[in-house]
Amino acid sequence: MKRGLLSIIALTALLVSSSAWAALSLDMQALLEKYRKEADVKSFSAEDGKKFFATKRMHSKGEERSCATCHTSDPRQKGKTVVGKVIEPMAQSANKERFTDPKKVEKWFKRNCEWVLERECTPKEKGDFILYMTSI
Ligand code: HEC
């Protein structure tokens, strides 16, 4: 009983601490809550998300890659794929369609994390990334 009540309080604290959270659909809130539980953290960090986004990693193909390679160093700007196709901005403030569809989010995390990191992103990396993109 007591533990249930405490987790409700913790969740509420998380809800009100972030206006970004309030802007997310219920589906997206549920996805973030799932990541949060898997990551076993109290909350996510937009600061860590920012670093994660910009960090360049040496790929086994011998080139440096980061999320910013396609989404640019300012996610409020339009980006470009490796073949030069325009990518609409990743920041929710610049593109209302971002982070509205959990299926789309999961699909692209899978694909892009593999392309940059040669592995899937961790739940913590995903949560931090979304928090960053919904708070700038
Ligand atoms: C090789 C180019 C490329 C790189 C590098 C890249 N992305 Fe993307 N990303 C795309 C494209 C293309 C789309 C889909 C087109 C669109 O949604 O505008 C996309 C869409 C997404 C979406 C969907 C968001 C939504 O709700 O619409 C997420 C999440 C995402 N990327 C995360 C990442 C993360 C995390 C990284 C770094 C680990 C990353 N991307 C690196 C090209 C890239």
Boltz pocket constraint, residues with backbone or C-beta under 6 A from the ligand:
constraints:
  - pocket:
      binder: B
      contacts: [[A, 52], [A, 53], [A, 66], [A, 67], [A, 68], [A, 69], [A, 70], [A, 71], [A, 80], [A, 81], [A, 82], [A, 86], [A, 87], [A, 88], [A, 97], [A, 98], [A, 99], [A, 100], [A, 101], [A, 104], [A, 105], [A, 108], [A, 109], [A, 112], [A, 113], [A, 115], [A, 116], [A, 117], [A, 121], [A, 129]]
      max_distance: 6.0
